[in-house]
Structure formats: structure tokens, C-alpha cells
Amino acid sequence: MTAPTRPWHGVLVATALPLRPSESGVLAPDFDTFAEHVAWLAEQGCQGVTPNGSLGEYQTLTPEERARVVTTAVAAAPEGFTVMPGVAAYGAGEARRWAEQAAEAGCAAVMLLPPNAYRGDERAVVEHYREVARAGLPIVAYNNPIDTKIDLVPELLAELHGEGLIVGVKEFTGDVRRIYRIAELAPGLDVLCGADDVALELAIAGSPGWIAGYPNALPRSTVRFWEAATAKDLDVALPLYRSLHPLLRWDSRTEFVQAIKLSMDVVGRYGGPCRPPRVPLTPEQEQTVRQATEKAVAEGLT
């Protein structure tokens, strides 16, 4: 596998974390299954993984579990396969320590939310990124104002990029117009698609990477779609996008972790349960996800 010029380019899978009941009854990470999953994603044509994001339920992990997720992914990754963990934390000091742990483990870059303990102003956001940048790894910012209540607007991204604090941004607002404004204000800042259900729109606009959820279950078809979309081959990309979209849109819903894990189970990968506070899908939600996944598989979208 040949590494891209910038390791945050291509299809990077926001990995789900397999959890199984332990002897005490608590759901515990299955690190062997996780390692196999990382290696399998590489075999299917993905360019990397972004563990310890929301899809990986990082908020519910102990420090020991979270650190082991990173080292497990690095150990399982073949040469040239990117591991770019999320290093979000309540404070900049803790986030910097996670970035330092990622550097020690051999990661190529990290992904960082703005402060998520309170609604910080622009000064607080810039200082947050300054502190984590001291760890020395390239930072891809993660803009998810739905969760953090802080919006990394194009002007703020331009400031962070101009100071050399970030190399890219995972854009999760769903506003496909932003990529054009960001390109005007911060030429050279990579705008990565961060929501599965706007992947075509951002690929056409020139996004060099997709931090994606549904390749956990359907890696080959989602990679084939992304390659066609970035090549502007709409004859291939658009039919794939239409077929995949009933599943892709779950990535922007509150129940995205449960939905993607269920799709993994349906296709024969282990998704498994989620830790609290997430609860199982309702019967109606489960039926919708299951039927859409079975339909995709029947159409050859593996």
C-alpha cells in the first residue's frame, strides 16, 4: 500500500469499537477483534482509520482503554496505512497528552475537536489548538457544532491555518457551501468530508479526504464510490450514492453508532452493542437499518 502525500487524504474510516460482555457483566473492548478489523479495512482498500472518535465511543473509555485503542490500531496497520486518532478532551492539557501519546505510538496525525466542556469564544479556541499543536503532530480540526456548541466558521479556520496550527478540517455541519468559502479564506487548508450523507457534494467540490462511518460495514462499495466521485465520474458515483444514501444518512443522526454497528452485524462483521448512555435502536429503527443494509448487500454493495 502506498501512503498518500498527506496521510489524512483518502478514505479514513472512523472506526467502531467492538465491545463484549466481560465476566463482570460490563461491556469491555475486544482488542483482538478491533485489530483484525483495522487490518481488514486496509485489505478492502481504505487508506486509514480514525479511532477514538464519537463512533469509537471514546467518551465512555477509561484512559487505559483509550490508549490501547491507539496502540492496537498502529500495530495492526500495514505500512502506509494511516492511523489518525481523535484526541478530544475537556481541557487542552489533556488533549495535548493524548496527542503526545499518539505521537509516541507512531501516528501520522491527530484529529481535534474544539473545547467540548463549555462554549469557548474565539480566543479560547485558538489557545486550545495552540496547546495541542505543541505535541508536534499535524492536526486535522473537527468541526461538529452540533455536539460541541462551537462552530469553527471559515474565518476562524483561516486564523488557525494561518498560524500553522491545523492542516485540515473534518467538516460535519452538513453545509456543503462552506468548502468554497474556506478555500477562499484559507487556500491550502484541506476540507475533509465529515458526514457520510454529503460525501458526493464535497467530493465534487474538491475534498481530498472522507472521514467516513459506513466503510465499517461496506468498505468496498464506499471506497469505489469515493474514488469515482473524486474523479468526477458521475456515471459511476451517482448511482452508488443513491443506493448507499439510505444508510449514509444515518451518520448524521443521533443513533449513528448503533446503526453502523447493526449494519456491521448484518453483513457478517462484528458490530455488537454500545456502552451507556447509548441505548439500543427502537424496533422501528432497527428494521429500517436492517432492511436497508440487506438491500445494499443484495445489490452487491459490500
C-alpha positions in Angstrom: 0.0 0.0 0.0 1.4 3.4 -1.0 0.8 6.2 1.5 -0.7 9.4 0.1 1.3 12.6 0.1 -0.7 13.8 3.1 -1.8 10.9 5.4 -5.2 12.5 6.1 -6.2 12.1 2.4 -8.4 9.3 1.0 -11.0 7.2 2.8 -10.2 7.2 6.5 -12.6 5.1 8.5 -14.0 6.4 11.8 -13.7 3.0 13.4 -16.4 1.5 15.6 -15.0 -0.3 18.7 -16.2 -3.9 19.3 -17.5 -4.4 22.9 -18.4 -7.7 24.5 -19.7 -8.5 28.0 -16.9 -9.3 30.4 -17.0 -11.7 33.3 -18.3 -8.8 35.5 -21.0 -8.1 33.0 -19.5 -4.8 31.9 -19.0 -4.3 28.2 -15.3 -4.4 27.5 -13.3 -3.6 24.3 -12.4 -6.7 22.3 -8.9 -5.6 21.1 -8.2 -8.7 19.1 -11.4 -8.2 17.0 -10.5 -4.5 16.7 -7.1 -5.3 15.4 -8.5 -7.7 12.9 -11.0 -5.0 11.8 -8.3 -2.4 11.2 -6.3 -4.9 9.1 -9.4 -5.9 7.2 -10.3 -2.3 6.3 -6.8 -1.9 4.8 -7.3 -5.0 2.7 -10.6 -3.6 1.4 -8.9 -0.5 0.0 -9.4 2.1 2.7 -6.4 4.5 3.3 -6.6 4.7 7.1 -8.6 4.8 10.3 -9.5 7.5 12.8 -10.1 5.6 16.1 -11.3 7.3 19.3 -13.8 9.4 17.6 -17.5 9.5 18.5 -18.1 6.4 16.5 -15.5 4.7 18.7 -17.4 5.8 21.8 -14.2 7.4 23.2 -16.2 9.4 25.8 -17.0 6.1 27.6 -13.5 4.7 27.6 -11.1 4.6 30.5 -7.7 6.2 29.9 -6.1 2.7 29.7 -8.7 1.6 27.1 -8.3 4.7 25.1 -4.6 4.5 24.9 -4.7 0.8 24.0 -7.1 1.5 21.1 -4.4 3.7 19.6 -1.5 1.2 20.0 -3.7 -1.6 18.8 -4.6 0.2 15.6 -1.0 1.2 14.9 0.2 -2.4 15.5 -2.5 -3.7 13.1 -2.0 -1.2 10.4 0.1 -2.2 7.4 2.8 0.0 6.0 1.4 3.2 4.5 -2.0 2.8 6.3 -2.8 6.0 8.3 -3.8 5.9 11.9 -5.1 9.4 12.9 -6.8 9.1 16.3 -9.2 11.6 17.8 -7.6 13.4 20.8 -10.6 15.4 22.0 -10.8 16.1 25.7 -12.4 18.6 28.1 -9.2 20.6 28.5 -6.3 21.5 26.2 -3.8 19.9 28.5 -5.5 16.5 28.4 -5.9 16.8 24.7 -2.2 17.6 24.3 -1.3 14.5 26.4 -3.5 12.3 24.0 -1.7 13.9 21.1 1.7 13.1 22.7 0.5 9.5 23.2 -0.4 9.3 19.6 3.0 10.6 18.6 4.7 8.0 20.8 2.6 5.3 19.3 3.7 6.3 15.8 0.6 8.0 14.4 0.9 10.3 11.4 -1.6 13.0 12.6 -4.4 13.6 15.0 -8.0 14.9 14.9 -9.1 17.5 17.4 -12.4 19.0 18.4 -12.5 22.5 19.9 -13.0 22.7 23.6 -16.0 20.5 24.5 -16.6 21.3 28.1 -18.0 24.8 27.5 -18.8 27.2 24.8 -15.5 28.9 24.4 -15.0 32.1 22.5 -12.6 32.6 19.6 -9.6 33.3 21.9 -10.2 30.1 23.8 -10.5 28.0 20.7 -7.2 29.4 19.2 -5.4 28.8 22.5 -6.8 25.2 22.7 -5.3 24.4 19.3 -2.0 26.2 20.1 -1.6 24.0 23.2 -2.3 20.7 21.4 -0.1 21.7 18.5 2.9 21.7 20.9 2.7 17.9 20.7 4.3 18.2 17.3 1.8 16.2 15.1 -0.2 17.6 12.3 -3.8 18.4 13.4 -7.0 18.0 11.5 -9.6 20.1 13.2 -13.0 18.6 13.7 -16.0 20.9 13.3 -19.0 19.4 14.9 -21.0 22.3 16.4 -24.0 20.0 17.0 -22.0 18.3 19.8 -19.6 21.0 20.9 -21.8 24.1 20.5 -18.7 25.7 19.0 -18.7 26.4 15.3 -15.4 26.5 13.5 -16.6 29.0 11.0 -14.4 29.7 7.8 -12.9 32.8 9.3 -11.8 31.0 12.5 -10.4 28.1 10.4 -8.5 30.6 8.4 -6.9 32.0 11.5 -6.0 28.6 12.8 -4.5 27.6 9.5 -2.7 30.9 9.1 -0.9 30.4 12.4 0.1 26.9 11.3 -2.0 25.1 13.9 -4.1 22.9 11.6 -3.6 21.2 8.3 -7.2 20.3 7.6 -10.7 20.2 9.0 -13.3 17.4 9.2 -16.4 19.3 8.2 -19.6 17.9 9.9 -22.0 20.8 9.6 -23.7 19.3 6.5 -23.4 22.8 4.9 -21.9 21.9 1.5 -21.4 25.6 0.7 -18.7 26.0 3.3 -15.9 24.3 1.4 -15.9 27.1 -1.1 -15.7 29.9 1.5 -13.0 28.0 3.3 -11.0 27.7 0.1 -11.2 31.4 -0.4 -10.1 32.4 3.1 -7.6 29.6 3.7 -6.0 28.3 0.5 -4.2 25.1 1.2 -6.4 24.0 4.1 -7.8 20.6 3.4 -11.5 20.3 3.9 -12.3 16.7 4.6 -15.8 15.3 4.3 -17.0 14.5 7.8 -20.6 13.4 7.2 -21.4 10.4 5.0 -24.6 11.8 3.6 -22.9 14.8 1.9 -19.9 12.9 0.5 -20.7 13.3 -3.1 -21.2 17.0 -2.8 -17.9 17.6 -1.1 -16.0 15.2 -3.4 -17.2 17.2 -6.4 -16.2 20.4 -4.7 -12.6 19.1 -4.3 -12.4 17.5 -0.9 -9.3 15.3 -0.7 -10.5 13.0 2.0 -13.5 11.4 3.7 -13.6 10.5 7.4 -16.3 8.0 7.0 -18.5 5.8 9.1 -20.2 3.3 6.8 -17.0 1.8 5.4 -17.0 -0.1 8.7 -19.7 -2.3 7.1 -19.5 -1.7 3.4 -15.8 -0.7 2.6 -15.5 -1.8 -1.0 -18.6 0.0 -2.3 -17.9 3.2 -0.3 -14.3 3.3 -1.5 -15.4 2.7 -5.1 -17.9 5.5 -4.7 -15.4 7.9 -3.3 -12.8 7.2 -6.0 -15.4 7.7 -8.7 -16.7 10.9 -7.0 -13.3 12.5 -6.6 -12.5 11.6 -10.3 -15.8 13.4 -11.2 -17.1 10.1 -12.8 -20.7 10.7 -12.0 -21.8 7.8 -14.2 -20.4 5.5 -11.5 -20.6 7.7 -8.4 -24.2 8.9 -8.6 -25.9 5.5 -8.8 -23.7 4.2 -6.0 -24.5 7.3 -3.9 -28.2 6.9 -4.5 -28.1 3.2 -3.5 -26.0 3.9 -0.4 -27.7 7.0 0.8 -30.5 5.3 2.9 -27.6 4.1 5.1 -25.2 7.0 4.7 -27.8 9.4 6.2 -27.7 7.6 9.5 -24.2 9.0 10.0 -25.8 12.4 10.7 -28.4 11.0 13.2 -28.1 10.7 17.0 -28.2 6.9 16.7 -25.4 6.7 14.1 -23.2 4.4 16.3 -25.9 1.9 16.9 -27.0 2.0 13.2 -23.5 1.4 11.8 -22.8 -1.4 14.3 -26.0 -3.1 13.3 -25.1 -2.9 9.7 -21.8 -4.5 10.6 -23.6 -7.3 12.2 -25.9 -7.8 9.2 -23.0 -8.1 6.7 -21.2 -10.6 9.0 -18.7 -8.2 10.7 -18.9 -7.9 14.5 -20.5 -4.6 15.5 -22.1 -5.5 18.8 -23.6 -3.4 21.5 -22.8 0.1 22.7 -21.9 1.4 26.1 -24.3 3.6 28.0 -25.6 6.3 27.7 -26.4 4.9 24.2 -29.4 2.6 24.2 -30.4 0.1 21.5 -32.3 1.2 18.4 -36.0 1.1 18.6 -37.7 -1.8 16.8 -38.7 0.5 14.0 -35.2 2.0 13.7 -33.6 -1.5 13.7 -36.0 -2.7 11.0 -35.2 0.3 8.8 -31.4 -0.1 9.1 -31.6 -3.9 8.7 -33.7 -3.7 5.6 -31.5 -1.0 4.0 -28.4 -3.0 4.7 -29.8 -6.2 3.4 -30.9 -4.4 0.2 -27.4 -3.0 -0.3 -25.9 -6.4 0.1 -28.4 -7.9 -2.3 -27.3 -5.3 -4.8 -23.7 -6.3 -4.4 -22.7 -3.2 -2.3 -20.3 -4.9 0.1 
